[in-house]
């Protein structure tokens, strides 16, 4: 019996060649899209679940809220928080650890290579139970400066993994470059982790105690993790921390001293939040707490995963609708076959099994084709995503099981209607139906499914167009400075050679200027301090104490970036008081220096004009206490992505914080220029690797996530349209085949080809028009919600012409799809149509 089903299925596939090809091709494309998205989603949702006790590990995130300022959010914590909370909440916390992540230099023979090194407490392996290749947590990580490296790092520097006892010269685990013994080697971490642990160094507790950036309750420089005791929930530990913050921590006194009084009825935990997040959630959900400072590794986006899961389901739905439509359309052509089977004794269940078997067979043929397509496009897909996804079909049991379940569900779903519809009739009814038309119910069902198909396709294309438009807008907005022809050179490692390096670089004819700063645009770290307007200079009833972001810049920085003052002047060598001075000050005395504010900053103080701010004095504890005179006001410039907007900012000149050089150049031969810059670097800083980047590439990198979204939406939207049009073509072919006699009669009665094509095109235009009416409000709502996440965004009125354009384009595409087939049939000789049985 089963053999007979297979033979019958194969004969029907061959007999209905065009419809079979459309069915298989459409479903294969849909399955291919679903598999590609599934591979991406599965990797994103699997981060850190492989770590032992991952469900008990949490990380603490910090967020500071000050009235009148945007919130300062980060996934980091203050250095003193871990030990304080670990000891206070010892009933809930088993262990805690801090991670301090920074770039280091490792010497290899006569060269120096840049590496990421992570300083951690000695408790690290009590929290993260990582597998060792050589050594162990008990013997390899017991004293300060013990160094643990991964297999890749071991092979990179020594050519083998058994390197315990070997020496690596690292700058700077200790106070200065020093030889550090390798005490253990751990396995390479899987790609599915938010940790980046090429090199781990046991940090000397004295560094934490004495370093001003780490021995703090408010400055967030470390990543803090806790391993909860068995049976403790994250809610219990969160409540314990909140109670400590409000009642027993030193944070309230610090807030009152540095920021001011709390609002009536408020607690310190309302202004200084310390939120816990489970380790398994970090990759996808940490983004909501990260602000613009980022994480150890690039973060995922939970909303993006949900979005593309929905997209995968929608594309598969479109493909399944094609399958169901063409299957139900061919039902009446098989009525006689079913009748003969019933006459010969076949039961209803046997007929149902036959149709379901044929549907499942077609689905698995499509599945095989889809897997072949996935293998072909996976390299391009990985290139677009920047990933290394693999289709491990023969070793991944969960993937095999998922594909089998999907195939069975689609086959059952697509085959159940024609199976149940035909199997319920008596043979006589089936024989009559073979000569007549189909039921209005079947026709209406197909029309409704076509509406769903095109509504989904239109919504996907509209969303793609809006995301693309917003991305273009973000990348083309006037950022307030000149970003062309600039190289960014990290000069932190140059130390005392910084000025000599600048002098040598300016000798290159291709270099116009070299200017220093603490950060360059796109490197906007959260540097905040309170600046108080003094001498009773209260402006318009505004609070004279304002929390402002600050950047340190060198002479000619604004000139190099094309920024002109709107009031006052820029920093100049003609004014020695511009730069912050540390020498010659008596203990307890405040220093004096000049500062420049941006437009948003003077608005915070209530100045009615930029000129009104010139000459006013700000008091701050920055740089060991200074009185800062405002000598200039500049326009707002975007030091960070427009997603985060502009902050009130102070620009000062602290020579101790100038870590980056901006090189303006005037040549098109950029590769040659970079070689010259590297040579100057090697001459002046011989044992430190160069860190050189293009500013415009750094700016583009800010929108990498949006660019990936655009690529994925564009690709899958086009696939959805292709699948929908394949189905529409199949239905049009079926309809014209059924109406061949009618078309012949119309031609005999005088109808021309144009009239017949218009008739058939209009029949299929109605569901597409209905689809537009459904898709437009849905896509507009979704995109308005998405655009709200951007501080600066395209005008929402653009959604209307986008919807209209997409709807018209899809309607024209439907006309072309249907019209081509209709024209072919309409040109046929009517005699042939009238002679058909």
TORVEXKE-216363 format. One line per 2 residues: their letters; for each residue x, z, y of C-alpha. Coordinates in steps of 0.02 Angstrom, whole numbers. Layout:
residues N
a) X:Z:Y; ...
end
This chain:
residues 837
xx) 0:0:0; 137:49:123
xx) 231:-112:82; 73:-209:124
xx) 61:-120:291; 240:-168:332
xx) 213:-350:283; 54:-359:387
xx) 141:-277:536; 286:-399:527
xx) 168:-549:515; 72:-490:667
xx) 233:-467:766; 288:-645:723
xx) 115:-721:749; 95:-644:921
xx) 272:-677:976; 251:-669:1165
xx) 145:-512:1162; 265:-430:1039
xx) 415:-470:1149; 327:-401:1303
xx) 273:-245:1208; 445:-212:1135
xx) 542:-256:1294; 432:-152:1408
xx) 435:-2:1295; 623:-19:1266
xx) 655:-17:1454; 544:135:1473
xx) 629:226:1330; 801:178:1398
xx) 756:255:1567; 688:410:1482
xx) 845:433:1376; 962:409:1524
xx) 870:538:1627; 858:653:1477
xx) 1047:649:1455; 1071:696:1638
xx) 938:832:1636; 1002:907:1474
xx) 1179:924:1542; 1118:1000:1706
xx) 1007:1129:1620; 1141:1180:1494
xx) 1267:1255:1615; 1349:1419:1562
xx) 1230:1450:1417; 1377:1435:1298
xx) 1458:1593:1370; 1437:1750:1263
xx) 1310:1872:1337; 1269:1746:1474
xx) 1095:1820:1490; 1173:1987:1542
xx) 1290:1918:1676; 1232:1906:1857
xx) 1314:1860:2021; 1280:1938:2190
xx) 1242:1826:2339; 1244:1882:2521
xx) 1133:1833:2666; 1137:1899:2844
xx) 990:1883:2962; 1009:1911:3149
xx) 866:1882:3268; 884:1720:3366
xx) 1013:1648:3247; 997:1540:3092
xx) 1023:1641:2932; 1198:1652:2863
xx) 1181:1624:2676; 1318:1617:2546
xx) 1349:1641:2360; 1496:1754:2400
xx) 1505:1940:2435; 1610:2064:2531
xx) 1767:2126:2444; 1717:2310:2433
xx) 1543:2280:2360; 1591:2259:2176
xx) 1676:2426:2150; 1547:2520:2253
xx) 1397:2450:2159; 1483:2459:1989
xx) 1514:2644:2013; 1348:2684:2095
xx) 1240:2588:1970; 1343:2635:1816
xx) 1184:2661:1715; 1137:2479:1743
xx) 1309:2397:1757; 1431:2388:1613
xx) 1570:2302:1711; 1603:2202:1869
xx) 1733:2076:1924; 1783:1983:2083
xx) 1846:1805:2090; 1950:1741:2236
xx) 1968:1554:2227; 2098:1459:2328
xx) 2223:1318:2325; 2398:1355:2266
xx) 2560:1263:2240; 2650:1258:2074
xx) 2829:1199:2061; 2871:1076:1923
xx) 3056:1033:1918; 3093:954:2088
xx) 2913:925:2141; 2767:1034:2192
xx) 2589:1007:2133; 2426:1071:2205
xx) 2320:1177:2089; 2168:1288:2104
xx) 2208:1468:2059; 2084:1609:2038
xx) 2134:1789:2073; 2027:1908:1971
xx) 2014:2093:1931; 2084:2154:1767
xx) 1905:2174:1706; 1879:1985:1703
xx) 1880:1964:1514; 1762:2112:1494
xx) 1634:2008:1588; 1680:1832:1532
xx) 1727:1830:1348; 1826:1667:1346
xx) 1911:1605:1188; 2102:1616:1181
xx) 2215:1487:1100; 2371:1594:1119
xx) 2370:1778:1163; 2217:1886:1186
xx) 2122:1978:1321; 2187:2145:1255
xx) 2372:2095:1264; 2383:1954:1391
xx) 2290:2027:1540; 2344:2205:1565
xx) 2450:2212:1724; 2459:2133:1897
xx) 2515:1953:1905; 2481:1917:1722
xx) 2444:1731:1720; 2318:1649:1601
xx) 2308:1459:1599; 2201:1331:1509
xx) 2258:1208:1376; 2257:1065:1501
xx) 2369:1158:1624; 2488:1206:1483
xx) 2505:1027:1425; 2521:964:1604
xx) 2671:1076:1643; 2750:1107:1472
xx) 2686:970:1357; 2619:1098:1232
xx) 2495:1242:1223; 2603:1378:1146
xx) 2682:1428:1312; 2664:1617:1313
xx) 2821:1684:1397; 2857:1525:1495
xx) 2883:1543:1683; 2782:1456:1820
xx) 2834:1464:2003; 2672:1489:2098
xx) 2637:1506:2282; 2562:1626:2317
xx) 2498:1750:2189; 2609:1884:2265
xx) 2674:1903:2443; 2786:1750:2427
xx) 2826:1609:2305; 2877:1691:2144
xx) 2908:1657:1960; 2759:1714:1858
xx) 2758:1729:1667; 2620:1644:1568
xx) 2543:1782:1462; 2401:1686:1378
xx) 2317:1518:1355; 2128:1495:1345
xx) 2029:1347:1282; 1975:1215:1407
xx) 1806:1260:1476; 1662:1142:1438
xx) 1601:1029:1577; 1439:1128:1579
xx) 1503:1275:1681; 1505:1324:1864
xx) 1675:1407:1838; 1837:1319:1882
xx) 1973:1418:1796; 2129:1313:1772
xx) 2239:1463:1814; 2189:1647:1813
xx) 2298:1781:1892; 2272:1969:1874
xx) 2261:2025:2055; 2356:2179:2112
xx) 2225:2304:2174; 2335:2336:2326
xx) 2298:2159:2386; 2113:2201:2388
xx) 2145:2366:2476; 2265:2305:2609
xx) 2212:2128:2646; 2100:2130:2801
xx) 1998:1985:2734; 1958:2072:2570
xx) 1950:2256:2614; 1783:2234:2701
xx) 1598:2271:2686; 1536:2119:2781
xx) 1662:1976:2773; 1614:1872:2621
xx) 1769:1806:2533; 1745:1843:2348
xx) 1628:1794:2207; 1558:1954:2130
xx) 1491:1962:1952; 1413:2104:1854
xx) 1383:2121:1669; 1225:2223:1646
xx) 1204:2348:1508; 1097:2301:1359
xx) 914:2330:1401; 938:2321:1589
xx) 839:2189:1683; 897:2098:1837
xx) 749:2174:1931; 806:2350:1890
xx) 982:2318:1953; 916:2230:2108
xx) 808:2380:2152; 955:2496:2126
xx) 1066:2394:2243; 931:2383:2376
xx) 908:2572:2373; 1096:2598:2391
xx) 1107:2474:2536; 967:2561:2631
xx) 1011:2742:2595; 1190:2772:2541
xx) 1298:2625:2595; 1401:2614:2756
xx) 1314:2450:2802; 1186:2524:2921
xx) 1317:2604:3033; 1415:2441:3036
xx) 1260:2342:3082; 1215:2460:3225
xx) 1392:2453:3291; 1418:2264:3283
xx) 1245:2186:3301; 1126:2312:3376
xx) 969:2409:3336; 856:2361:3192
xx) 682:2299:3229; 547:2434:3220
xx) 502:2471:3039; 645:2365:2971
xx) 777:2420:2846; 956:2363:2835
xx) 915:2267:2674; 798:2157:2778
xx) 946:2100:2883; 1085:2108:2754
xx) 1021:2047:2586; 1118:2060:2423
xx) 1026:1953:2297; 1066:1943:2112
xx) 1055:1781:2014; 1075:1759:1827
xx) 1228:1664:1768; 1126:1531:1677
xx) 1032:1492:1839; 1183:1475:1952
xx) 1215:1288:1933; 1038:1235:1974
xx) 973:1376:2085; 1125:1442:2180
xx) 1101:1303:2306; 955:1395:2383
xx) 1073:1539:2428; 1231:1442:2466
xx) 1205:1387:2646; 1339:1259:2688
xx) 1486:1348:2606; 1463:1284:2429
xx) 1514:1360:2263; 1662:1360:2144
xx) 1608:1189:2080; 1481:1062:2143
xx) 1307:1133:2130; 1158:1055:2046
xx) 982:1052:2114; 835:1123:2020
xx) 713:1020:2123; 810:862:2081
xx) 799:901:1895; 612:928:1908
xx) 594:768:2009; 687:659:1886
xx) 600:737:1737; 438:685:1818
xx) 510:511:1853; 560:494:1669
xx) 384:542:1614; 306:421:1739
xx) 414:275:1683; 377:313:1502
xx) 193:324:1548; 201:151:1627
xx) 284:82:1471; 156:166:1358
xx) 14:97:1463; 85:-78:1435
xx) 91:-44:1251; -88:23:1245
xx) -157:-114:1355; -85:-256:1254
xx) -131:-169:1091; -312:-145:1142
xx) -317:-322:1215; -274:-394:1044
xx) -404:-289:953; -540:-422:951
xx) -419:-549:876; -399:-439:723
xx) -581:-400:695; -597:-526:553
xx) -442:-456:466; -512:-279:474
xx) -681:-340:411; -602:-425:260
xx) -504:-266:220; -663:-164:225
xx) -757:-290:117; -615:-278:-10
xx) -633:-89:-17; -520:-19:118
xx) -577:148:187; -582:193:370
xx) -431:308:350; -331:165:273
xx) -372:53:422; -321:192:541
xx) -157:218:448; -123:31:453
xx) -142:19:642; -44:178:673
xx) 95:118:558; 107:-46:652
xx) 112:45:819; 247:166:758
xx) 348:21:686; 344:-69:854
xx) 394:92:942; 546:119:832
xx) 599:-62:853; 589:-29:1039
xx) 685:134:1015; 828:43:929
xx) 835:-85:1069; 828:57:1198
xx) 977:145:1118; 1077:-16:1123
xx) 1033:-36:1308; 1083:145:1343
xx) 1255:116:1267; 1275:-41:1373
xx) 1225:36:1540; 1296:212:1512
xx) 1466:172:1591; 1381:111:1751
xx) 1264:259:1747; 1410:379:1733
xx) 1500:290:1874; 1349:309:1988
xx) 1327:493:1946; 1511:537:1935
xx) 1483:609:1761; 1544:586:1583
xx) 1378:583:1490; 1384:529:1308
xx) 1254:470:1184; 1313:565:1030
xx) 1175:495:922; 1250:532:751
xx) 1312:708:788; 1181:776:908
xx) 1040:838:798; 934:897:944
xx) 943:724:1024; 895:639:860
xx) 749:758:838; 691:730:1018
xx) 695:541:999; 600:548:834
xx) 466:658:910; 452:546:1064
xx) 438:391:954; 303:467:844
xx) 203:530:993; 209:361:1081
xx) 164:268:921; 18:384:885
xx) -39:382:1066; -31:193:1081
xx) -106:155:912; -244:284:903
xx) -369:192:1014; -370:22:926
xx) -362:110:757; -512:221:792
xx) -605:84:886; -598:-48:749
xx) -608:66:599; -778:137:646
xx) -872:-29:641; -959:-106:492
xx) -887:-271:428; -1036:-371:495
xx) -1013:-297:669; -829:-338:664
xx) -861:-517:613; -984:-538:757
xx) -859:-460:878; -728:-586:828
xx) -834:-721:902; -891:-630:1055
xx) -807:-545:1201; -743:-372:1208
xx) -838:-218:1264; -846:-172:1447
xx) -775:-1:1401; -613:-77:1337
xx) -601:-191:1489; -629:-46:1610
xx) -503:60:1517; -371:-74:1536
xx) -410:-94:1721; -395:93:1747
xx) -228:96:1658; -162:-47:1765
xx) -213:53:1920; -116:203:1855
xx) 35:92:1819; 45:15:1991
xx) 0:175:2082; 148:258:1997
xx) 263:111:2035; 210:104:2218
xx) 235:292:2239; 410:281:2164
xx) 460:138:2277; 391:224:2433
xx) 487:383:2391; 644:281:2361
xx) 626:193:2529; 601:357:2623
xx) 750:442:2538; 858:290:2576
xx) 799:288:2757; 835:473:2780
xx) 1008:453:2704; 1047:308:2820
xx) 982:408:2968; 1090:558:2922
xx) 1246:451:2907; 1215:352:3066
xx) 1160:491:3183; 1270:521:3335
xx) 1374:671:3284; 1444:696:3458
xx) 1624:647:3425; 1730:496:3378
xx) 1764:499:3191; 1844:327:3168
xx) 2028:304:3127; 2069:484:3088
xx) 2169:566:2950; 2153:751:2912
xx) 2312:840:2857; 2310:1019:2793
xx) 2460:1102:2878; 2435:1280:2814
xx) 2583:1258:2696; 2696:1196:2838
xx) 2709:1372:2910; 2841:1381:3046
xx) 2876:1195:3025; 2706:1150:3097
xx) 2764:1102:3272; 2915:1008:3206
xx) 2801:914:3087; 2690:865:3233
xx) 2841:805:3332; 2899:695:3188
xx) 2726:623:3157; 2709:573:3340
xx) 2866:468:3320; 2768:351:3207
xx) 2706:203:3312; 2541:202:3217
xx) 2498:380:3270; 2412:405:3438
xx) 2392:593:3432; 2411:746:3321
xx) 2299:895:3362; 2278:1060:3272
xx) 2123:1162:3233; 2060:1295:3113
xx) 1937:1169:3041; 1889:989:3069
xx) 1712:920:3062; 1639:939:2885
xx) 1747:1095:2858; 1628:1211:2949
xx) 1663:1382:2875; 1552:1525:2925
xx) 1655:1615:3058; 1540:1732:3154
xx) 1568:1868:3282; 1471:1958:3417
xx) 1507:1905:3597; 1437:2015:3736
xx) 1410:1955:3914; 1485:2096:4019
xx) 1489:2162:4198; 1300:2178:4204
xx) 1284:1990:4201; 1115:1994:4118
xx) 1035:1822:4123; 847:1795:4129
xx) 813:1952:4027; 907:1881:3877
xx) 1006:1993:3758; 1187:1994:3824
xx) 1255:2018:3644; 1244:1862:3538
xx) 1313:1823:3365; 1408:1659:3383
xx) 1505:1547:3267; 1684:1514:3321
xx) 1818:1382:3293; 1998:1386:3348
xx) 2071:1225:3415; 2235:1168:3490
xx) 2272:1075:3650; 2196:901:3665
xx) 2077:928:3518; 1923:877:3616
xx) 2015:732:3696; 2065:665:3524
xx) 1884:673:3466; 1814:595:3624
xx) 1718:750:3679; 1698:771:3867
xx) 1645:931:3956; 1473:941:4035
xx) 1534:1082:4147; 1703:1159:4185
xx) 1859:1097:4099; 1943:1080:3929
xx) 2095:1177:3870; 2255:1125:3955
xx) 2441:1167:3952; 2427:1192:4139
xx) 2333:1355:4106; 2435:1478:4003
xx) 2288:1598:3993; 2192:1477:3883
xx) 2282:1530:3725; 2255:1699:3642
xx) 2414:1804:3657; 2462:1943:3537
xx) 2632:1991:3605; 2660:2116:3745
xx) 2492:2204:3725; 2483:2393:3728
xx) 2389:2477:3588; 2205:2493:3632
xx) 2212:2364:3772; 2102:2211:3761
xx) 2185:2042:3775; 2125:1905:3891
xx) 2098:1722:3854; 1985:1577:3896
xx) 1849:1499:3788; 1736:1347:3787
xx) 1554:1358:3731; 1435:1224:3669
xx) 1264:1191:3745; 1170:1290:3613
xx) 1279:1443:3645; 1245:1450:3832
xx) 1060:1429:3795; 1071:1588:3690
xx) 1123:1685:3845; 983:1612:3948
xx) 1089:1513:4071; 983:1385:4160
xx) 1128:1263:4177; 1298:1236:4100
xx) 1382:1263:4268; 1303:1436:4282
xx) 1404:1493:4130; 1573:1445:4202
xx) 1677:1597:4250; 1572:1722:4154
xx) 1660:1844:4036; 1624:1884:3854
xx) 1684:2040:3765; 1722:2027:3578
xx) 1821:2118:3444; 1887:1950:3384
xx) 2078:1936:3377; 2096:2127:3389
xx) 1984:2136:3542; 1980:2014:3686
xx) 1893:1977:3850; 1852:1791:3850
xx) 1820:1693:4009; 1708:1541:3993
xx) 1803:1394:4070; 1705:1249:3999
xx) 1546:1192:3914; 1542:1045:3792
xx) 1394:954:3712; 1334:1006:3540
xx) 1433:920:3404; 1395:919:3218
xx) 1537:1013:3135; 1431:1009:2977
xx) 1301:897:2898; 1143:868:3000
xx) 1052:950:2855; 1110:1115:2930
xx) 1092:1074:3114; 1199:1136:3259
xx) 1250:1317:3284; 1292:1411:3442
xx) 1481:1398:3445; 1631:1467:3538
xx) 1794:1368:3542; 1950:1473:3567
xx) 2139:1449:3547; 2209:1569:3418
xx) 2376:1494:3362; 2375:1598:3203
xx) 2221:1507:3138; 2272:1326:3165
xx) 2278:1260:2987; 2226:1078:3000
xx) 2296:928:3094; 2192:779:3148
xx) 2294:620:3157; 2222:478:3262
xx) 2295:310:3213; 2291:131:3278
xx) 2331:20:3129; 2233:-75:2998
xx) 2374:-57:2871; 2316:115:2818
xx) 2407:121:2651; 2574:94:2738
xx) 2532:227:2867; 2491:353:2730
xx) 2658:319:2647; 2747:354:2811
xx) 2649:514:2839; 2690:571:2662
xx) 2874:536:2691; 2873:639:2853
xx) 2786:779:2758; 2913:778:2615
xx) 3055:784:2740; 2986:933:2834
xx) 2892:1024:2696; 2988:971:2541
xx) 2917:1093:2413; 2734:1085:2456
xx) 2613:946:2402; 2528:849:2540
xx) 2341:862:2568; 2288:708:2666
xx) 2111:638:2684; 2012:515:2788
xx) 1887:599:2903; 1755:465:2877
xx) 1765:490:2688; 1745:677:2712
xx) 1590:643:2815; 1516:529:2683
xx) 1549:661:2550; 1425:775:2640
xx) 1286:660:2584; 1347:627:2407
xx) 1195:712:2332; 1073:608:2434
xx) 1169:449:2389; 1153:490:2203
xx) 967:520:2227; 949:352:2313
xx) 1042:262:2174; 940:344:2037
xx) 774:321:2124; 814:140:2164
xx) 866:98:1987; 720:183:1902
xx) 593:121:2029; 648:-58:1997
xx) 635:-28:1810; 459:41:1834
xx) 409:-115:1930; 485:-231:1798
xx) 393:-139:1660; 228:-144:1756
xx) 247:-329:1792; 287:-365:1610
xx) 125:-281:1562; 30:-372:1698
xx) 101:-537:1638; 48:-498:1460
xx) -128:-451:1515; -140:-607:1623
xx) -87:-714:1475; -214:-630:1364
xx) -353:-649:1495; -317:-833:1524
xx) -312:-861:1336; -484:-781:1318
xx) -552:-881:1464; -477:-1048:1414
xx) -649:-1123:1373; -720:-1056:1537
xx) -574:-1133:1632; -603:-1299:1544
xx) -787:-1299:1592; -745:-1255:1773
xx) -624:-1401:1783; -753:-1519:1709
xx) -877:-1457:1840; -754:-1499:1979
xx) -647:-1344:2005; -468:-1381:2054
xx) -310:-1289:2003; -307:-1188:2165
xx) -484:-1122:2136; -445:-1068:1958
xx) -281:-983:2006; -368:-892:2149
xx) -504:-832:2031; -381:-757:1908
xx) -266:-688:2042; -409:-599:2127
xx) -459:-519:1962; -290:-435:1952
xx) -274:-401:2138; -415:-274:2135
xx) -326:-145:2026; -166:-165:2128
xx) -262:-136:2290; -344:17:2212
xx) -171:77:2159; -112:69:2340
xx) -257:177:2398; -207:308:2270
xx) -18:298:2290; -7:303:2480
xx) -77:478:2514; 14:551:2364
xx) 184:479:2413; 159:524:2598
xx) 124:705:2552; 274:715:2437
xx) 393:638:2564; 331:744:2710
xx) 366:897:2603; 540:832:2557
xx) 585:789:2737; 547:968:2792
xx) 712:1022:2711; 808:926:2846
xx) 832:999:3019; 846:821:3086
xx) 745:685:3002; 666:516:3025
xx) 501:507:3117; 359:539:2994
xx) 262:395:3072; 383:277:2982
xx) 295:323:2821; 145:215:2867
xx) 237:48:2885; 341:93:2731
xx) 182:117:2628; 106:-43:2694
xx) 265:-145:2663; 287:-79:2486
xx) 103:-105:2445; 107:-283:2511
xx) 268:-322:2417; 196:-258:2253
xx) 35:-357:2283; 136:-517:2313
xx) 237:-481:2156; 75:-462:2057
xx) 12:-627:2128; 172:-714:2075
xx) 164:-636:1902; -18:-683:1872
xx) -18:-844:1972; 121:-925:1872
xx) 31:-898:1708; -138:-949:1780
xx) -67:-1109:1855; 6:-1159:1686
xx) -163:-1139:1600; -259:-1221:1743
xx) -151:-1378:1730; -197:-1403:1548
xx) -315:-1544:1498; -493:-1471:1492
xx) -530:-1573:1335; -407:-1467:1236
xx) -490:-1309:1297; -665:-1371:1252
xx) -610:-1423:1077; -551:-1245:1034
x) -648:-1143:907
end
